[in-house]
Amino acid sequence: MKKYSIVIPVYNVENYLTKCLDSVVNQTYKDFEVILVNDGSTDNSLNIALDYSKKYDFITVISQENLGLSVARNNGIKIVNTPYFLLLDSDDFINEELLQKLDDVVSSNSNIDLIRYQACDVSPSGNVNYAETDFEDLPGKEAFERIVKFHYVENAWLYLYNTKYFKENNYMYPAGKTHEDFALTPLVIYKAKHVYSISYIGYNYVKRNNSIINSNDYDKKLKKVSDFYDNYLYINRMLDDLSGDKSIIKSYLANSLILKITELNGKDYLKYFKLLKTQKVFDNILADSLPRKLKKILIKISPKIYYRR
């Protein structure tokens, strides 16, 4: 059995998939397998994936009808039987020493639920690196308090997961939703007992203008906000079963949702603003210091003015 799995959902990325897969097969560390989940691609992506699987015996391709990224991730994770796995989006790529850097930590520590690594934004205007700080073996709440200050927080592709920890908790990404990471990753971090962070920039996030997340189409934006709200409810239902102090994670989730609705205009924005007040989302914002108290007051008055000031 291999030590690591890399799960890669694939959907209509024929112009990016070769670079993604080359970054995987060129890893300096070799004890791993790759699970490619073809999500009903209609371009040449499946043929590219199959070509790689014929060339490399550690690459497996499975196919499903087009059910979306969440289901593709879930189905890929279901067949993982290695001790650890990570997620890679098929239009992104990883640096060649990522698995080796992760294995250096795994080989030196017997208890690991998560390892956080770092990202580089890749765009035509230039690359931006986010070399966040290291930390070792923190319980989930303390780890979350540090990670919440990073540039990226809930992105599922920035963590190495202990397979047993992930599956014993029955973690699943909600089907049919965008921003599915927001619905799960904060809980995965918070509930973990042993979390590590390395400053190594191992992931290259390719920012495409036509991607689902980066689209400026207003109807798509409205759908993303709706999904974000549903994801907020999804993760909060799971938090209800979690004991202990949840103020930090609840404040983060509330702030994220309130910020998200500011992308809307006119009556759509007012609809969600009123909905969040009715659902008492604003009450979850931390107010344990004077600056936070002032922030909470200002956000409750007008999120748009506060976040776009």
C-alpha positions, 0 to 999 in steps of 0.5 A, spaced: 500 500 500 502 506 498 503 512 503 499 518 500 493 519 495 492 525 491 485 526 489 484 530 483 477 531 480 477 533 473 472 537 469 473 540 462 480 542 463 484 540 457 488 546 457 491 545 464 491 538 466 497 536 463 501 541 467 497 539 473 499 531 472 506 533 470 507 536 477 504 530 480 508 525 477 515 529 477 514 529 485 521 527 488 518 523 493 515 517 490 510 513 495 504 515 492 498 514 488 493 518 484 486 518 483 483 522 478 475 523 478 472 525 471 466 529 472 463 528 466 468 532 462 466 533 455 472 536 452 479 532 451 480 531 459 478 524 460 483 522 454 489 526 457 487 522 464 487 515 461 493 516 457 497 518 464 494 512 467 496 507 461 503 510 462 503 510 470 501 504 474 500 509 480 494 513 477 487 510 477 481 514 473 474 513 475 468 516 471 462 519 474 456 523 470 457 531 471 455 531 479 460 537 481 466 538 484 463 536 491 461 529 489 467 528 485 471 529 491 467 525 496 467 519 491 475 520 490 476 520 498 471 514 498 476 509 495 482 512 498 486 506 502 492 510 504 494 513 511 494 520 508 491 524 502 491 531 499 486 534 494 488 537 488 484 541 483 486 539 476 487 546 473 492 548 479 499 544 480 504 543 486 511 544 487 515 538 486 518 537 493 511 538 496 510 530 498 517 530 501 516 536 505 510 533 508 513 526 509 519 529 513 513 531 518 509 525 518 516 521 519 518 525 525 511 525 528 506 519 530 500 523 531 498 527 525 490 529 523 492 535 519 498 538 516 497 545 513 502 547 507 502 554 503 500 557 496 502 561 491 497 565 486 498 564 479 495 569 474 497 573 468 499 579 472 504 575 476 505 570 482 504 572 489 506 567 495 503 566 501 509 563 506 505 563 512 508 561 519 510 554 522 507 551 528 507 544 531 502 539 534 496 544 536 489 542 538 484 544 533 482 550 536 489 553 537 491 551 530 484 554 527 486 561 531 492 561 527 490 559 521 484 564 521 490 569 520 492 566 514 491 569 507 487 562 505 483 558 511 478 553 508 481 551 501 481 544 501 487 543 497 492 546 502 491 540 507 494 533 508 489 529 511 489 523 516 485 518 512 482 515 518 481 521 522 477 524 516 473 518 515 471 516 522 468 523 522 464 521 516 466 528 513 463 530 506 463 536 502 455 538 501 453 536 494 451 541 488 454 547 492 460 552 490 464 554 496 464 547 499 470 548 502 467 553 507 462 548 509 467 543 511 474 545 512 473 549 518 470 544 522 476 539 520 481 543 523 477 545 529 475 538 531 482 535 530 487 534 535 494 534 532 495 540 527 501 542 524 503 547 519 509 548 514 511 554 511 513 551 504 509 553 498 507 547 495 501 549 492 500 553 485 493 556 485 491 558 478 486 564 478 482 563 471 477 569 469 472 564 467 472 559 473 466 558 477 469 562 483 472 568 479 466 569 475 463 576 475 457 574 472 451 576 476 447 570 476 452 566 478 454 571 483 447 570 486 448 563 486 454 563 489 452 567 495 446 562 496 450 556 496 455 560 501 449 561 506 447 554 505 454 552 507 454 556 513 447 552 515 450 546 513 457 547 518 453 550 523 449 544 524 455 540 525 458 544 530 451 543 534 454 536 536 461 539 538 462 541 545 467 546 548 468 553 546 466 555 539 466 562 539 472 563 534 469 558 529 462 561 529 465 568 529 469 566 523 463 563 519 459 569 521 464 574 518 465 570 512 458 570 510 457 577 512 462 579 507 460 574 502 453 578 501 456 585 500 458 582 493 450 583 491 446 589 489 440 592 491 434 588 493 438 582 493 443 585 498 437 587 502 434 581 502 440 577 505 442 583 510 435 582 513 435 574 513 442 574 517 439 579 522 433 574 523 438 568 523 442 572 528 448 571 524 451 578 527 450 576 534 456 571 533 461 576 531 466 576 537 466 582 541 471 581 546 476 587 545 474 594 544 476 594 536 472 588 536 466 591 539 466 597 534 467 592 528 461 589 530 457 595 531 459 598 524 458 591 521 451 590 524 449 597 521 452 596 514 456 591 512 457 594 505 460 600 508 465 597 513 468 592 508 468 596 503 471 602 507 
